[in-house]
Amino acid sequence: MLLALQAVPAQAQGQPETAAPAQPSASAPSATPPDAALPTVRVKARSDTATTEGTGQYGARAATTATKLPLSLRETPQSISVVSRTLMDDFSLNDVNDVLTSVTGVNVERVEPDRTYFSVRGFEVSNFQIDGLGQPFATGDQLGNLDTAHYDRVEVLRGANGLMSSTGNPSATVNFVRKRPTSDFRAGGALSLGSWDRRRLDADLSGSLNADSSVRGRIAAAAADGDSYLDRYSLRKHLFSGILEIDLAPGTLLTLGHSEQHNRPKSVMWGALPLFYSDGSPTRYPVSANPAPEWTYWNTDDKQTFGELSQRLGGGWKATGTVTHRVLSSDAELLFVTGTPDPGGATGLGTWPSKYDHKESQWMADVHASGPFTLGGRRHELVLGLNVSQSDNRLNSSDDGAGPITEDEMLNGSIPRPAFDQGLTGYADFRNRRASVYGAARLSLSPTWNVVAGANATRATSTGTQYGLTHDYRTTKATPFVGATWDFHPQHSLYASYGRIYNPQHQTDASGHLLGPIEGSNAELGVKGEWLDGHLHGSVAVFQVRQDNTPESVGFINGQTRYRGIDARSTGFELDLAGTVLPGWELSGGYTRLRLEDPAGNAVRTYVPRQTLRLTSSYRVPVLPGLKLGASVKWQSAYERTDGTVVTRQQAYALLDLAATYAVTRQFSVVAKLENATDETYLNSLMWPGQTFYGAPRNATVALKWTY
């Protein structure tokens, strides 16, 4: 079972909310019928306009990922998409992979059921934040099935974010924004059942803890358990989250929170299925094929504790300090299938069993102040801050020998568990530190011209060892950002921006030496618009992303994935649209087209699709106001990978998901989802050479939800 805790955005200025529902303007379309039961929506200040819970809409008015300034989407001189709480609920997007698959330009690389990479504009995403604070995962990938129950929204800022992230790739920054407590009492729960005996239970409780609402809290829990379309694979997970807000004094708000997620998968892939036989012909295994025996597992735990203190300083200024401690740990017994099977499958395959124990402990702190100032008779905005972080990583592995296996033994999962008594065979113990000072200003040059400019100076260091290699670097780097917007029409703006970023990396080459740091930049030019009183937002952008020393896997050597560094440039354009199109009609989606080449003009990273379309929409049926129907289309162009003389190609494909919500009463509703409705057969990823597994076939989920 899985526990999930939810939270709701902090009240503006640290004061209790006023229990009065927000009223839509006369010009704004209403996406909610009179009899629909939704939480009360409040707008108290500009900084609260980013909150999406309870709005009933797929769009968002603001985001803070780019600068920590309360800018609307139109005022932000970069491409940005926001996945709202309503969209996540309508389509039962309960994990991070499902959420990001629906976002414009995001490619989700499911290399294994419990290990995922993400790419935007052709390059991997390494910056993941929670409430605007975070640091790249030391291993570069996401382990486990991360739940979304405790987030209000997910903001995806495309392009370099060196201003706020200091280190990372020039692809994108993904910011998960927590829900925060409410002063009014709220409660809710859900029970869902799905294909392959999947079960999920959610619960949520929020409200004031004293008479004057100066102390507010929220806790939520969820539990999930079930099998899978993959042979023998099952997943059990728990998530819990709790947040407490205390008004210490007028204008002073203290927030404390803790969350935990525990994943317990069984029969877990480590690596995947061979793509081809030794003669180059494709293997074509069943969609359910899984090489993992029943004894394999990969347990992951994610524990986060944070404290935040905000203080109004007068004159519109506010100071905020945040400290977060996060511990990511995992232990596993896994089996990697090596080699290439011969036709007939009797020979050519071997195994590499390994026992792992990994722990990453992160400390992160950020202090910043923001507010307005006057210069030249005009009002401007400024943010100044300091950010420090430390990550300690320890990993032990114990490999054990195993003999050759047949193709049938691989598919049946009949390889016995080894004793793992060969002693320690792999070891890593290193510490990464980072300290940054940053500043950004939004300068109002005229009623229609605004410039956002800033810089980040970062000192990044690493000490220790990683699989016998010295893990040692000391780098100081300044990354600039500049952007401008021109409101050439009451509803439209032209924008341009340029940013740089760098990222020391841990990957090693075929000789076992660490690759040099990634250095990259992003330049883009676009037009943004907002319509229907800000309920519908759209953008068109052209971009050029440069990333040097990008790691690309060259294979599995001596028990480790090895890489080579390549220089690449991505150019392309994208369209993005989100919000309320007509009363009752919500839409979110976008299209991306890119070219990805090395300095000589040769195509690189060919396993990244060059075109993607994401479109999610729902419509509330007028003749039956309690019924909402939805559909989601995820299309991507063909992509391929060359391994030696063998070329594996995944043809273009589209996945169609259907959803329906029916409000039986004001408190009870039924949500149904049909995933991969056309039962498309497709490969999840070609990111890793010579191996992959198939995506999920058609499946269904039904949930009964209750709100108060």
Rosetta blueprint (number, residue, H / E / L):
1 M L
2 L L
3 L L
4 A L
5 L L
6 Q L
7 A L
8 V L
9 P L
10 A L
11 Q L
12 A H
13 Q H
14 G H
15 Q L
16 P L
17 E L
18 T L
19 A L
20 A L
21 P L
22 A L
23 Q L
24 P L
25 S L
26 A L
27 S L
28 A L
29 P L
30 S L
31 A L
32 T L
33 P L
34 P L
35 D L
36 A L
37 A L
38 L L
39 P L
40 T L
41 V L
42 R L
43 V L
44 K L
45 A L
46 R H
47 S H
48 D H
49 T H
50 A H
51 T L
52 T L
53 E L
54 G L
55 T L
56 G L
57 Q L
58 Y L
59 G L
60 A L
61 R L
62 A E
63 A E
64 T L
65 T L
66 A L
67 T L
68 K L
69 L L
70 P L
71 L E
72 S E
73 L L
74 R L
75 E L
76 T L
77 P L
78 Q L
79 S L
80 I E
81 S E
82 V E
83 V E
84 S E
85 R H
86 T H
87 L H
88 M H
89 D H
90 D H
91 F L
92 S L
93 L L
94 N L
95 D E
96 V H
97 N H
98 D H
99 V H
100 L H
101 T H
102 S L
103 V L
104 T L
105 G L
106 V E
107 N E
108 V E
109 E E
110 R E
111 V E
112 E E
113 P L
114 D L
115 R E
116 T E
117 Y E
118 F E
119 S E
120 V E
121 R L
122 G L
123 F E
124 E E
125 V L
126 S L
127 N E
128 F E
129 Q E
130 I E
131 D L
132 G L
133 L E
134 G L
135 Q L
136 P L
137 F L
138 A L
139 T L
140 G L
141 D L
142 Q E
143 L E
144 G L
145 N L
146 L L
147 D E
148 T L
149 A L
150 H L
151 Y E
152 D E
153 R E
154 V E
155 E E
156 V E
157 L E
158 R E
159 G L
160 A L
161 N L
162 G H
163 L H
164 M H
165 S H
166 S L
167 T E
168 G L
169 N L
170 P L
171 S L
172 A E
173 T E
174 V E
175 N E
176 F E
177 V E
178 R E
179 K L
180 R L
181 P L
182 T L
183 S L
184 D L
185 F L
186 R E
187 A E
188 G E
189 G E
190 A E
191 L E
192 S E
193 L E
194 G E
195 S H
196 W H
197 D H
198 R E
199 R E
200 R E
201 L E
202 D E
203 A E
204 D E
205 L E
206 S E
207 G E
208 S E
209 L L
210 N L
211 A L
212 D L
213 S L
214 S L
215 V E
216 R E
217 G E
218 R E
219 I E
220 A E
221 A E
222 A E
223 A E
224 A E
225 D E
226 G E
227 D E
228 S L
229 Y L
230 L L
231 D L
232 R L
233 Y L
234 S E
235 L E
236 R E
237 K E
238 H E
239 L E
240 F E
241 S E
242 G E
243 I E
244 L E
245 E E
246 I E
247 D E
248 L E
249 A E
250 P L
251 G L
252 T E
253 L E
254 L E
255 T E
256 L E
257 G E
258 H E
259 S E
260 E E
261 Q E
262 H E
263 N E
264 R E
265 P E
266 K E
267 S L
268 V L
269 M L
270 W L
271 G L
272 A L
273 L E
274 P E
275 L L
276 F E
277 Y L
278 S L
279 D L
280 G L
281 S L
282 P E
283 T L
284 R L
285 Y L
286 P L
287 V L
288 S L
289 A L
290 N L
291 P L
292 A L
293 P L
294 E L
295 W L
296 T L
297 Y E
298 W E
299 N E
300 T E
301 D E
302 D E
303 K E
304 Q E
305 T E
306 F E
307 G E
308 E E
309 L E
310 S E
311 Q E
312 R E
313 L E
314 G E
315 G L
316 G L
317 W E
318 K E
319 A E
320 T E
321 G E
322 T E
323 V E
324 T E
325 H E
326 R E
327 V E
328 L E
329 S E
330 S E
331 D E
332 A E
333 E E
334 L E
335 L E
336 F E
337 V E
338 T E
339 G E
340 T L
341 P L
342 D L
343 P L
344 G L
345 G L
346 A L
347 T L
348 G L
349 L E
350 G E
351 T E
352 W E
353 P E
354 S E
355 K E
356 Y E
357 D E
358 H E
359 K E
360 E E
361 S E
362 Q E
363 W E
364 M E
365 A E
366 D E
367 V E
368 H E
369 A E
370 S E
371 G E
372 P E
373 F E
374 T E
375 L E
376 G L
377 G L
378 R E
379 R E
380 H E
381 E E
382 L E
383 V E
384 L E
385 G E
386 L E
387 N E
388 V E
389 S E
390 Q E
391 S E
392 D E
393 N E
394 R E
395 L E
396 N E
397 S E
398 S E
399 D E
400 D L
401 G L
402 A L
403 G L
404 P L
405 I E
406 T L
407 E H
408 D H
409 E H
410 M H
411 L H
412 N H
413 G L
414 S L
415 I L
416 P L
417 R L
418 P L
419 A L
420 F L
421 D L
422 Q L
423 G L
424 L L
425 T L
426 G E
427 Y E
428 A E
429 D E
430 F E
431 R E
432 N E
433 R E
434 R E
435 A E
436 S E
437 V E
438 Y E
439 G E
440 A E
441 A E
442 R E
443 L E
444 S E
445 L L
446 S L
447 P L
448 T L
449 W E
450 N E
451 V E
452 V E
453 A E
454 G E
455 A E
456 N E
457 A E
458 T E
459 R E
460 A E
461 T E
462 S E
463 T E
464 G E
465 T E
466 Q E
467 Y L
468 G L
469 L E
470 T E
471 H L
472 D L
473 Y E
474 R E
475 T E
476 T E
477 K E
478 A E
479 T E
480 P E
481 F E
482 V E
483 G E
484 A E
485 T E
486 W E
487 D E
488 F E
489 H E
490 P L
491 Q L
492 H E
493 S E
494 L E
495 Y E
496 A E
497 S E
498 Y E
499 G E
500 R E
501 I E
502 Y E
503 N E
504 P L
505 Q L
506 H L
507 Q L
508 T E
509 D L
510 A L
511 S L
512 G L
513 H L
514 L E
515 L L
516 G L
517 P L
518 I E
519 E E
520 G E
521 S E
522 N E
523 A E
524 E E
525 L E
526 G E
527 V E
528 K E
529 G E
530 E E
531 W E
532 L L
533 D L
534 G L
535 H L
536 L E
537 H E
538 G E
539 S E
540 V E
541 A E
542 V E
543 F E
544 Q E
545 V E
546 R E
547 Q E
548 D E
549 N E
550 T E
551 P E
552 E E
553 S E
554 V E
555 G E
556 F E
557 I E
558 N L
559 G L
560 Q E
561 T E
562 R E
563 Y E
564 R E
565 G E
566 I E
567 D E
568 A E
569 R E
570 S E
571 T E
572 G E
573 F E
574 E E
575 L E
576 D E
577 L E
578 A E
579 G E
580 T E
581 V E
582 L E
583 P L
584 G L
585 W E
586 E E
587 L E
588 S E
589 G E
590 G E
591 Y E
592 T E
593 R E
594 L E
595 R E
596 L E
597 E E
598 D L
599 P L
600 A L
601 G L
602 N L
603 A E
604 V L
605 R L
606 T L
607 Y L
608 V L
609 P L
610 R L
611 Q E
612 T E
613 L E
614 R E
615 L E
616 T E
617 S E
618 S E
619 Y E
620 R E
621 V L
622 P L
623 V L
624 L L
625 P L
626 G L
627 L E
628 K E
629 L E
630 G E
631 A E
632 S E
633 V E
634 K E
635 W E
636 Q E
637 S L
638 A L
639 Y E
640 E E
641 R E
642 T E
643 D E
644 G L
645 T L
646 V E
647 V E
648 T E
649 R E
650 Q E
651 Q L
652 A L
653 Y E
654 A E
655 L E
656 L E
657 D E
658 L E
659 A E
660 A E
661 T E
662 Y E
663 A E
664 V L
665 T L
666 R L
667 Q L
668 F E
669 S E
670 V E
671 V E
672 A E
673 K E
674 L E
675 E E
676 N L
677 A L
678 T L
679 D L
680 E L
681 T L
682 Y L
683 L E
684 N L
685 S L
686 L L
687 M L
688 W L
689 P L
690 G L
691 Q E
692 T E
693 F L
694 Y E
695 G L
696 A L
697 P L
698 R L
699 N E
700 A E
701 T E
702 V E
703 A E
704 L E
705 K E
706 W E
707 T E
708 Y L
